[in-house]
Amino acid sequence: MLQTKPNRANLPAQASSALRETLKADEALLLVSASEGDSNMLYAVGMFVPDPFIFFQHKKKKYVVMSDLEVDRAKRQAKVDQVLSLSDCQKKLRNTGNSSPTLIDVLDWLFRERGIRSLIVPANFSAFLMDQLRAKGFNVEIKRDPFFAERETKRAEEVRHITESLRVAKLGLEAGIRALKRAKPGRGGTLYLNGSKLTSERLKTAVNTRIMAQGWLPSHTIISSGNQCVDPHHEGTGPIKANTSIIFDIFPRSQKNGYFGDLSRTVVRGRASDRLKKIYATVQAGQKIGFDLIRDGVNGKEVHQKILDLFAREGFPTGQIKGRMQGFFHGTGHGLGLDIHEAPRIAPVDATLKTGHVVTVEPGLYYLGVGGVRLEDVVLVTANANKNLTDCPQFLEI
């Protein structure tokens, strides 16, 4: 695995001071994971590490325990109060007669030395390690996400990181659109580019290559067409035809700081049918409802329902049609940050939007025989309105 050396100034700030203040003298927060794949750990320590390590927070201090491979880098980059050497911990345990100290032995020694008896762990914490800790006499409490509640409210620096990832998503989209514009219809309406069939795979290569050239990582980029669009998470496969809907859903992640962008657009190479044009205009109107309503104090459930109501009034029902879900059967939006999907949600569940939330606004309509339309922008919730962080035009026909 290529390990990019992150810029400390670009990485997430320290974890919650609020949690620090509520911890009792014998309590600690505990994470044991790799920050490369665990957003809570990345948020806590502010550096990418590909292998699991120990993070704990006791009273007003944050600690990491690092292997010899990472300890010196952690001293430069980790946003913690103290970096402990795993080798030193193991050496001290061997001096007490433990010839082969394990992870649970190290944790037991660290916590007893500091008078810690109770631990707060995230929902994805290892069940095996939790059992071991309890067997050692520790009280272990599971805290559901958001483990760090303040992750929902983005600081100005985080908003900048997300905006930059949105810029890169737009660059990827533009690469795909350029390829589509050069494609010409052939037999059966299939699009051809440079003499070969234009497929979803070829378009994704163009999009993803452009994204990677910027230093971002694409992941499961969606470019689906026709009836594939009716499954909103279908990544797309095979030849693309003229005069049919093509959904781009692009969500690159920065290799510097871990923040995602998320952008969806729907286009047609050629001419859209009258029904597809109406669907597109209706989805745009639904997205405008989101833009008009989203602000501090609004319940996301109400925003979602008003969009559903509009779609129904315009003659676009949602439900089981011909044996499968059709219409608008996903949420209007979700939080965006170090995870592609995080709290809060704008969906059929209660969720109060607050100043500082960064959420997607992505209504869609999907019907067999027509395809689908999804339009997605990202907004920052403010006291009286919202600010659109996405700078990307919307157009149907190309």
Solvent accessible surface area in square Angstrom, and as a share of the most:
residue,aa,sasa,rsa
1,M,182,0.81
2,L,157,0.78
3,Q,60,0.27
4,T,53,0.31
5,K,153,0.65
6,P,8,0.05
7,N,81,0.41
8,R,106,0.39
9,A,71,0.55
10,N,35,0.18
11,L,0,0.00
12,P,1,0.00
13,A,30,0.23
14,Q,81,0.36
15,A,6,0.05
16,S,7,0.04
17,S,79,0.51
18,A,70,0.54
19,L,27,0.13
20,R,42,0.15
21,E,116,0.52
22,T,99,0.58
23,L,18,0.09
24,K,137,0.58
25,A,69,0.54
26,D,55,0.29
27,E,27,0.12
28,A,0,0.00
29,L,0,0.00
30,L,0,0.00
31,L,1,0.01
32,V,33,0.19
33,S,22,0.14
34,A,19,0.15
35,S,0,0.00
36,E,56,0.25
37,G,75,0.72
38,D,15,0.08
39,S,13,0.08
40,N,9,0.05
41,M,0,0.00
42,L,0,0.00
43,Y,6,0.02
44,A,0,0.00
45,V,0,0.00
46,G,0,0.00
47,M,0,0.00
48,F,11,0.05
49,V,2,0.01
50,P,42,0.26
51,D,75,0.39
52,P,98,0.62
53,F,13,0.05
54,I,4,0.02
55,F,0,0.00
56,F,0,0.00
57,Q,0,0.00
58,H,12,0.05
59,K,107,0.45
60,K,132,0.56
61,K,85,0.36
62,K,0,0.00
63,Y,15,0.06
64,V,0,0.00
65,V,4,0.02
66,M,1,0.00
67,S,45,0.29
68,D,95,0.49
69,L,139,0.69
70,E,14,0.06
71,V,16,0.09
72,D,87,0.45
73,R,23,0.09
74,A,0,0.00
75,K,124,0.52
76,R,139,0.51
77,Q,17,0.07
78,A,6,0.04
79,K,27,0.11
80,V,22,0.12
81,D,74,0.38
82,Q,71,0.32
83,V,27,0.15
84,L,24,0.12
85,S,23,0.15
86,L,48,0.24
87,S,40,0.26
88,D,79,0.41
89,C,6,0.04
90,Q,47,0.21
91,K,121,0.51
92,K,110,0.47
93,L,16,0.08
94,R,113,0.41
95,N,117,0.60
96,T,103,0.60
97,G,67,0.65
98,N,46,0.23
99,S,93,0.60
100,S,84,0.55
101,P,15,0.10
102,T,74,0.43
103,L,73,0.37
104,I,14,0.07
105,D,29,0.15
106,V,0,0.00
107,L,0,0.00
108,D,22,0.12
109,W,55,0.19
110,L,1,0.01
111,F,0,0.00
112,R,114,0.41
113,E,102,0.46
114,R,61,0.22
115,G,42,0.41
116,I,0,0.00
117,R,84,0.30
118,S,20,0.13
119,L,0,0.00
120,I,20,0.10
121,V,0,0.00
122,P,4,0.03
123,A,61,0.47
124,N,104,0.53
125,F,17,0.07
126,S,55,0.36
127,A,72,0.56
128,F,148,0.62
129,L,10,0.05
130,M,15,0.07
131,D,89,0.46
132,Q,53,0.24
133,L,0,0.00
134,R,112,0.41
135,A,92,0.71
136,K,74,0.31
137,G,48,0.46
138,F,6,0.03
139,N,92,0.47
140,V,8,0.05
141,E,89,0.40
142,I,83,0.42
143,K,56,0.24
144,R,198,0.72
145,D,97,0.50
146,P,47,0.29
147,F,0,0.00
148,F,0,0.00
149,A,63,0.49
150,E,55,0.25
151,R,22,0.08
152,E,38,0.17
153,T,64,0.37
154,K,14,0.06
155,R,84,0.31
156,A,70,0.54
157,E,40,0.18
158,E,3,0.01
159,V,20,0.11
160,R,148,0.54
161,H,21,0.09
162,I,0,0.00
163,T,53,0.31
164,E,68,0.30
165,S,0,0.00
166,L,6,0.03
167,R,103,0.38
168,V,0,0.00
169,A,0,0.00
170,K,49,0.21
171,L,30,0.15
172,G,0,0.00
173,L,6,0.03
174,E,59,0.27
175,A,12,0.09
176,G,0,0.00
177,I,13,0.07
178,R,125,0.45
179,A,9,0.07
180,L,0,0.00
181,K,112,0.48
182,R,134,0.49
183,A,0,0.00
184,K,123,0.52
185,P,82,0.52
186,G,34,0.32
187,R,223,0.81
188,G,63,0.61
189,G,27,0.26
190,T,13,0.08
191,L,0,0.00
192,Y,67,0.26
193,L,15,0.07
194,N,120,0.62
195,G,71,0.68
196,S,59,0.38
197,K,99,0.42
198,L,1,0.00
199,T,27,0.15
200,S,0,0.00
201,E,80,0.36
202,R,83,0.30
203,L,0,0.00
204,K,29,0.12
205,T,87,0.50
206,A,35,0.27
207,V,0,0.00
208,N,32,0.17
209,T,75,0.43
210,R,83,0.30
211,I,0,0.00
212,M,100,0.45
213,A,77,0.60
214,Q,51,0.23
215,G,28,0.27
216,W,16,0.05
217,L,88,0.44
218,P,26,0.17
219,S,49,0.32
220,H,129,0.58
221,T,3,0.01
222,I,6,0.03
223,I,0,0.00
224,S,2,0.01
225,S,12,0.08
226,G,17,0.16
227,N,83,0.43
228,Q,47,0.21
229,C,1,0.00
230,V,0,0.00
231,D,62,0.32
232,P,20,0.13
233,H,129,0.58
234,H,60,0.27
235,E,66,0.29
236,G,5,0.05
237,T,68,0.40
238,G,20,0.19
239,P,70,0.44
240,I,0,0.00
241,K,106,0.45
242,A,14,0.11
243,N,88,0.45
244,T,28,0.16
245,S,0,0.00
246,I,0,0.00
247,I,1,0.01
248,F,1,0.00
249,D,11,0.06
250,I,1,0.00
251,F,33,0.14
252,P,0,0.00
253,R,45,0.16
254,S,2,0.01
255,Q,48,0.21
256,K,102,0.43
257,N,9,0.05
258,G,0,0.00
259,Y,1,0.00
260,F,26,0.11
261,G,0,0.00
262,D,5,0.03
263,L,1,0.01
264,S,0,0.00
265,R,7,0.02
266,T,1,0.00
267,V,1,0.01
268,V,0,0.00
269,R,39,0.14
270,G,23,0.22
271,R,177,0.65
272,A,9,0.07
273,S,63,0.40
274,D,119,0.62
275,R,110,0.40
276,L,4,0.02
277,K,91,0.38
278,K,99,0.42
279,I,1,0.00
280,Y,14,0.05
281,A,56,0.43
282,T,7,0.04
283,V,0,0.00
284,Q,68,0.30
285,A,43,0.33
286,G,0,0.00
287,Q,3,0.01
288,K,120,0.51
289,I,37,0.19
290,G,0,0.00
291,F,57,0.24
292,D,69,0.36
293,L,55,0.28
294,I,0,0.00
295,R,89,0.32
296,D,62,0.32
297,G,50,0.49
298,V,33,0.19
299,N,34,0.17
300,G,0,0.00
301,K,88,0.37
302,E,98,0.44
303,V,1,0.00
304,H,7,0.03
305,Q,86,0.38
306,K,103,0.43
307,I,0,0.00
308,L,38,0.19
309,D,58,0.30
310,L,20,0.10
311,F,1,0.00
312,A,63,0.49
313,R,170,0.62
314,E,71,0.32
315,G,48,0.46
316,F,2,0.01
317,P,74,0.47
318,T,57,0.33
319,G,20,0.19
320,Q,128,0.57
321,I,54,0.27
322,K,181,0.77
323,G,71,0.68
324,R,82,0.30
325,M,70,0.31
326,Q,5,0.02
327,G,0,0.00
328,F,3,0.01
329,F,59,0.25
330,H,46,0.21
331,G,25,0.24
332,T,0,0.00
333,G,4,0.04
334,H,13,0.06
335,G,1,0.01
336,L,0,0.00
337,G,0,0.00
338,L,4,0.02
339,D,50,0.26
340,I,42,0.22
341,H,78,0.35
342,E,20,0.09
343,A,36,0.28
344,P,10,0.06
345,R,106,0.39
346,I,0,0.00
347,A,15,0.11
348,P,87,0.55
349,V,83,0.48
350,D,106,0.55
351,A,22,0.17
352,T,73,0.42
353,L,0,0.00
354,K,112,0.47
355,T,68,0.40
356,G,8,0.08
357,H,3,0.01
358,V,0,0.00
359,V,0,0.00
360,T,0,0.00
361,V,0,0.00
362,E,18,0.08
363,P,0,0.00
364,G,0,0.00
365,L,0,0.00
366,Y,0,0.00
367,Y,13,0.05
368,L,66,0.33
369,G,71,0.68
370,V,32,0.18
371,G,0,0.00
372,G,0,0.00
373,V,0,0.00
374,R,5,0.02
375,L,0,0.00
376,E,0,0.00
377,D,7,0.04
378,V,0,0.00
379,V,0,0.00
380,L,32,0.16
381,V,0,0.00
382,T,43,0.25
383,A,62,0.48
384,N,119,0.61
385,A,45,0.35
386,N,29,0.15
387,K,124,0.52
388,N,61,0.31
389,L,16,0.08
390,T,17,0.10
391,D,115,0.60
392,C,16,0.10
393,P,81,0.51
394,Q,55,0.24
395,F,76,0.32
396,L,20,0.10
397,E,55,0.25
398,I,34,0.17
